[in-house]
Amino acid sequence: MFAVIKTGGKQYKVSPGDKIKIEKLKNKEGEDVIFSEVLFVENEKDLIIGTPLIKGAEVKAKVLKQDRSEKVIIFKYKPKKRYKLKKGHRQPFTEVEIIDIKS
């Protein structure tokens, strides 16, 4: 059994027990999250495809941790102009574990 959910402007293929990193949510560690934007569900028997969403379907997950990813270096350079710019960025994320899929 798996589903495709939409959160943070991205789509994720999930199944029960999966741990995924998604865009930062406001929930605290240990809280449950319900994703109601479900695009696709595959059971043992049938496929359910949303147009664009499936009514009544939801995916339940538990927040494992709130963290920031590894640093990404942004470096800009223009030759012969004495222009150099170096910046760093750490994107915040939320790690969740998928508990249940209801269709």
Summary of the structure (lengths in Angstrom):
residues: 103
radius of gyration: 18.6
end to end distance: 10.6
largest distance: 65.1
contacts: 261
relative contact order: 0.30
helix: 0%
strand: 62%
